[in-house]
Amino acid sequence: MTAITPTIPLDAPGKHHGFLRLPYSRNDSAWGSVMIPLTVIRGGDGPTALLTGGNHGDEYEGPLALQQLAWELEPAQVMGRVIILPAMNAPAVAAGTRVSPIDGVNMNRAFPGRPDGSVTQKIADYLATVLVPAADLVLDYHSGGKTLDFLPYAAAHYLDDADQQAACVAAMRAFGAPWSMMMREIDAVGMFDTTVEQQGKVFVTTELGGGGTATAATVSIALRGARNVLRHAGILSGPVEGVDDSRMLDMPDDACFHFAPQGGLLHPLVDLGQDVAEGQPLACIWPVDRTGIAPVTVCANRPGLLAARHFPGLVQTGDCLAVVAVPAP
């Protein structure tokens, strides 16, 4: 039984702003709460879209675009229902951290959650058992946060159900990001993505830039993408925009990922969007504490183009340095 209570109705016609309230007893507030911002907009009959940002608290395109959408969108424009959570991991968003400062849990590895678990696990459980089952379509925003930088792309996953995968790909293409990715996860266990897809829903995710900030361009992509997906679903009227300009990419196997064999100073040799050949050096890692030692060079496992890279100038052993994706024909 979930401890979370919405402060606004989830089904009532009109536009409602409020919170998901989670009781949280702590040193400075014995009967305190975690308050997760929530907007629900319901117009005429139609499907339900769940739009989420702030799964990780240092990724800003989603929260910014969804705040604007929650402010601007009116019930008269909506055929169906739009549920907007711009900061689903509200404690992490407030702290500007990837994981929650309350329990140290990465929300996107905590699904399907636990109703009797930690704060992050309880939020994940509410999403998995209440909001996702109510939705026909889920759009969950991500970007690189403080440690990665990405080409701005929308993504879908390879699924066992061919019809479900086709529906996800169609929604991904409708998003209209500059790039569209058939994405492979390093570890999909515990992800929001996996929980949504296992429930048979249409799911779209994104990676829109990074470095722990947002740009005018990436927020614009995020906002236009949300409107496009809602138009694609028939919730908003009007044509989708930018679909023909999106370039298709693929992550066909684990060879796309490149990891640091040791820590040190990261010397990038290839920039985002550049073509690379198999065996081409992607980056060097120089020692921090001495001179006169040759760097370690990390070379491309496969040909393609650089779709993601490590962002900070220092790297630790095991960090993901680069992702090489393959342009689709």
C-alpha positions as CSV (number, residue, x, y, z in Angstrom):
1,M,0.0,0.0,0.0
2,T,1.6,3.3,-1.1
3,A,2.2,6.1,1.4
4,I,2.0,8.7,-1.3
5,T,-1.1,10.9,-1.7
6,P,-1.8,13.3,-4.5
7,T,-3.0,16.7,-3.3
8,I,-5.0,17.2,-6.5
9,P,-7.4,14.9,-8.4
10,L,-5.8,12.7,-11.1
11,D,-9.0,12.3,-13.1
12,A,-11.0,15.6,-12.8
13,P,-11.5,17.7,-15.9
14,G,-9.5,21.0,-16.1
15,K,-6.0,21.9,-15.1
16,H,-4.7,21.2,-11.6
17,H,-1.3,22.0,-10.0
18,G,-0.3,20.3,-6.8
19,F,2.0,17.6,-5.4
20,L,2.5,14.0,-4.6
21,R,3.0,14.1,-0.9
22,L,5.2,11.4,0.7
23,P,5.4,11.5,4.6
24,Y,9.0,11.6,5.7
25,S,9.9,11.9,9.3
26,R,13.3,13.4,9.8
27,N,15.4,15.2,12.4
28,D,14.2,18.7,11.5
29,S,10.6,17.8,10.8
30,A,9.0,14.9,12.7
31,W,5.9,14.9,10.6
32,G,7.5,16.2,7.5
33,S,6.9,15.3,3.8
34,V,8.6,15.1,0.5
35,M,6.6,17.2,-1.9
36,I,6.9,16.2,-5.6
37,P,5.5,18.8,-8.0
38,L,2.6,17.6,-10.2
39,T,0.3,19.0,-12.9
40,V,-2.7,17.1,-14.4
41,I,-4.5,18.5,-17.4
42,R,-7.6,16.8,-18.7
43,G,-9.7,17.9,-21.6
44,G,-11.9,15.8,-23.9
45,D,-11.8,12.0,-24.3
46,G,-8.5,10.5,-25.3
47,P,-5.4,8.7,-24.2
48,T,-3.2,9.6,-21.2
49,A,0.4,10.7,-21.5
50,L,2.8,10.6,-18.5
51,L,5.7,13.1,-18.9
52,T,8.5,12.9,-16.5
53,G,11.7,14.7,-15.8
54,G,14.2,14.9,-13.0
55,N,14.7,11.1,-12.7
56,H,18.3,12.2,-12.1
57,G,18.6,15.5,-10.4
58,D,21.4,17.0,-12.4
59,E,19.7,16.7,-15.8
60,Y,17.8,19.9,-16.6
61,E,16.2,19.8,-20.1
62,G,13.3,17.7,-18.9
63,P,12.4,19.8,-15.8
64,L,12.7,23.0,-17.7
65,A,10.6,21.9,-20.7
66,L,7.9,20.3,-18.5
67,Q,7.7,23.4,-16.2
68,Q,6.9,25.5,-19.3
69,L,4.5,22.9,-20.7
70,A,2.6,22.7,-17.3
71,W,2.4,26.5,-17.3
72,E,1.2,26.9,-21.0
73,L,-0.9,23.9,-21.8
74,E,-4.7,24.4,-21.3
75,P,-7.5,21.8,-21.0
76,A,-9.2,23.1,-24.2
77,Q,-6.1,22.0,-26.1
78,V,-6.1,18.5,-24.7
79,M,-7.9,15.4,-26.0
80,G,-7.3,13.0,-23.1
81,R,-5.0,13.6,-20.1
82,V,-1.5,14.8,-19.5
83,I,0.2,14.0,-16.2
84,I,3.4,16.1,-15.7
85,L,6.1,15.4,-13.2
86,P,9.0,17.8,-13.9
87,A,10.9,16.6,-10.8
88,M,10.0,13.0,-10.2
89,N,13.1,12.6,-7.9
90,A,12.4,15.9,-6.2
91,P,15.1,15.6,-3.5
92,A,17.8,15.0,-6.1
93,V,16.5,17.9,-8.3
94,A,16.6,20.3,-5.3
95,A,20.2,19.2,-4.5
96,G,21.4,19.1,-8.2
97,T,22.7,15.5,-7.7
98,R,22.2,12.4,-9.8
99,V,21.0,10.3,-6.8
100,S,18.8,11.3,-3.9
101,P,20.6,13.1,-1.0
102,I,18.1,11.4,1.4
103,D,18.9,7.8,0.8
104,G,21.7,7.8,-1.8
105,V,19.6,5.7,-4.2
106,N,19.7,6.1,-8.0
107,M,16.0,6.3,-8.9
108,N,16.7,4.9,-12.3
109,R,18.0,1.7,-10.8
110,A,15.3,1.5,-8.1
111,F,12.3,0.3,-10.1
112,P,9.8,-1.2,-9.6
113,G,10.4,0.2,-6.1
114,R,9.0,-0.9,-2.8
115,P,6.1,0.6,-0.9
116,D,7.9,-0.1,2.4
117,G,11.4,1.0,1.2
118,S,13.4,4.1,1.3
119,V,12.1,7.5,0.0
120,T,13.4,6.9,-3.6
121,Q,12.0,3.3,-3.6
122,K,8.6,4.5,-2.4
123,I,8.4,7.1,-5.2
124,A,9.4,4.5,-7.7
125,D,6.7,2.2,-6.4
126,Y,4.0,4.9,-6.8
127,L,5.1,5.5,-10.4
128,A,5.2,1.8,-11.2
129,T,1.9,0.9,-9.5
130,V,-0.3,4.0,-10.0
131,L,0.9,6.4,-12.7
132,V,2.4,4.1,-15.3
133,P,-0.6,1.7,-15.3
134,A,-2.9,4.8,-15.9
135,A,-0.8,5.9,-18.9
136,D,-0.9,4.9,-22.6
137,L,2.4,6.8,-23.4
138,V,5.4,7.7,-21.2
139,L,8.0,10.2,-22.1
140,D,11.0,10.3,-19.6
141,Y,13.6,13.0,-20.2
142,H,17.3,12.4,-19.6
143,S,20.6,14.1,-20.5
144,G,24.2,13.6,-19.5
145,G,24.1,15.2,-16.1
146,K,27.4,16.3,-14.7
147,T,29.5,13.4,-16.0
148,L,28.4,12.8,-19.6
149,D,27.7,14.8,-22.7
150,F,25.5,13.5,-25.6
151,L,24.4,14.4,-29.0
152,P,20.8,15.5,-28.5
153,Y,18.7,12.4,-29.3
154,A,15.4,10.7,-28.5
155,A,15.6,7.0,-28.0
156,A,13.7,3.7,-28.1
157,H,14.8,0.2,-27.1
158,Y,14.8,-3.2,-28.8
159,L,11.9,-5.1,-27.4
160,D,10.6,-8.7,-27.6
161,D,7.2,-7.5,-28.8
162,A,7.6,-6.3,-32.4
163,D,4.4,-4.3,-32.3
164,Q,5.3,-2.5,-29.1
165,Q,8.7,-1.7,-30.4
166,A,7.3,-0.3,-33.6
167,A,4.9,1.9,-31.6
168,C,7.8,3.1,-29.4
169,V,10.0,3.8,-32.5
170,A,7.2,5.8,-34.1
171,A,6.8,7.9,-31.0
172,M,10.6,8.4,-30.8
173,R,10.7,9.6,-34.4
174,A,7.7,11.9,-33.8
175,F,9.7,13.5,-31.0
176,G,11.8,15.1,-33.7
177,A,15.2,15.4,-32.0
178,P,18.2,16.1,-34.3
179,W,19.1,12.4,-33.7
180,S,17.0,9.3,-33.1
181,M,18.7,6.3,-31.4
182,M,17.9,2.7,-31.1
183,M,19.5,2.5,-27.7
184,R,21.2,-0.3,-25.8
185,E,21.6,0.0,-22.0
186,I,24.7,-1.1,-20.1
187,D,22.4,-2.5,-17.4
188,A,18.6,-2.2,-17.8
189,V,17.8,-3.8,-14.4
190,G,15.9,-1.5,-12.1
191,M,15.3,1.2,-14.8
192,F,12.1,3.2,-15.2
193,D,12.4,2.4,-18.9
194,T,12.2,-1.4,-18.2
195,T,9.3,-1.1,-15.8
196,V,7.3,1.0,-18.3
197,E,8.1,-1.3,-21.3
198,Q,7.2,-4.4,-19.2
199,Q,3.7,-3.0,-18.7
200,G,3.3,-2.8,-22.5
201,K,3.3,1.0,-22.7
202,V,4.7,3.2,-25.5
203,F,7.9,4.6,-24.1
204,V,10.3,7.3,-25.3
205,T,13.4,8.5,-23.5
206,T,16.0,11.1,-24.4
207,E,19.6,12.1,-23.9
208,L,19.8,15.9,-24.6
209,G,23.3,17.3,-24.0
210,G,24.9,17.2,-20.6
211,G,27.6,18.7,-18.4
212,G,25.2,19.4,-15.6
213,T,23.5,22.3,-17.4
214,A,21.1,23.1,-20.2
215,T,21.3,25.3,-23.3
216,A,18.8,27.3,-25.2
217,A,19.0,24.7,-28.0
218,T,18.6,21.6,-25.9
219,V,15.6,23.0,-23.9
220,S,14.0,24.0,-27.2
221,I,14.4,20.5,-28.5
222,A,12.9,19.1,-25.3
223,L,9.9,21.4,-25.4
224,R,9.2,20.8,-29.1
225,G,9.6,17.1,-28.6
226,A,7.0,16.9,-25.9
227,R,4.5,18.8,-28.0
228,N,5.3,16.5,-31.0
229,V,4.8,13.4,-29.0
230,L,1.5,14.6,-27.7
231,R,0.4,15.5,-31.3
232,H,1.5,12.0,-32.4
233,A,-0.7,10.5,-29.7
234,G,-3.7,12.6,-30.7
235,I,-3.7,14.5,-27.4
236,L,-2.8,17.8,-29.1
237,S,-3.8,18.9,-32.5
238,G,-1.4,20.1,-35.2
239,P,1.5,18.6,-37.2
240,V,4.6,17.1,-35.7
241,E,7.7,19.2,-36.5
242,G,11.3,18.3,-37.5
243,V,10.8,14.6,-38.0
244,D,12.3,14.6,-41.5
245,D,15.5,16.3,-40.2
246,S,16.2,13.6,-37.5
247,R,19.1,11.3,-38.3
248,M,18.8,7.7,-37.2
249,L,21.5,6.0,-35.1
250,D,21.9,2.5,-33.7
251,M,23.7,0.9,-30.7
252,P,23.9,-2.6,-32.1
253,D,26.1,-4.2,-29.4
254,D,28.2,-3.7,-26.3
255,A,31.2,-2.7,-28.5
256,C,29.7,0.7,-28.7
257,F,30.8,1.4,-25.1
258,H,34.3,2.4,-24.2
259,F,35.6,2.4,-20.6
260,A,38.6,3.9,-18.9
261,P,41.3,1.3,-18.0
262,Q,42.8,3.7,-15.5
263,G,42.2,7.1,-14.0
264,G,43.8,10.4,-14.8
265,L,43.6,13.5,-17.0
266,L,41.2,13.0,-19.9
267,H,42.5,14.2,-23.3
268,P,39.7,13.9,-25.9
269,L,40.8,13.2,-29.4
270,V,37.4,13.2,-31.1
271,D,34.4,15.5,-30.6
272,L,30.7,14.7,-30.5
273,G,29.2,13.9,-33.9
274,Q,32.5,13.2,-35.6
275,D,33.0,10.0,-37.6
276,V,35.5,7.5,-36.3
277,A,37.1,4.4,-37.8
278,E,37.6,1.1,-36.0
279,G,40.9,1.3,-34.0
280,Q,41.0,5.1,-34.2
281,P,42.2,6.8,-30.9
282,L,39.2,8.3,-29.1
283,A,41.0,9.7,-26.0
284,C,44.2,9.6,-24.1
285,I,44.5,9.4,-20.3
286,W,47.5,11.2,-18.8
287,P,48.7,10.6,-15.2
288,V,47.8,13.4,-12.8
289,D,50.8,13.1,-10.4
290,R,53.9,12.9,-12.6
291,T,55.4,13.6,-16.0
292,G,57.5,11.5,-18.3
293,I,55.0,8.6,-18.5
294,A,53.2,7.8,-21.8
295,P,49.4,8.2,-21.7
296,V,47.0,5.3,-22.1
297,T,45.2,5.5,-25.4
298,V,41.6,4.3,-25.8
299,C,40.7,3.3,-29.3
300,A,37.4,2.8,-31.0
301,N,36.0,-0.8,-30.9
302,R,34.0,-0.2,-34.0
303,P,33.4,2.4,-36.8
304,G,30.7,4.9,-36.4
305,L,30.3,8.4,-34.9
306,L,30.9,9.7,-31.4
307,A,27.4,9.9,-29.8
308,A,28.5,10.4,-26.1
309,R,31.6,11.2,-24.1
310,H,32.8,11.6,-20.6
311,F,32.4,15.3,-19.5
312,P,34.7,16.1,-16.6
313,G,38.4,16.6,-17.3
314,L,39.3,13.9,-14.7
315,V,38.4,10.3,-15.2
316,Q,38.3,7.3,-12.9
317,T,39.0,3.7,-13.7
318,G,35.9,2.1,-15.1
319,D,34.2,5.4,-16.2
320,C,32.4,5.4,-19.5
321,L,34.7,7.4,-21.8
322,A,32.8,7.3,-25.0
323,V,29.9,5.8,-26.9
324,V,30.3,5.1,-30.6
325,A,27.0,4.7,-32.4
326,V,26.3,3.5,-36.0
327,P,24.5,5.7,-38.5
328,A,21.5,3.9,-39.9
329,P,21.1,3.7,-43.6
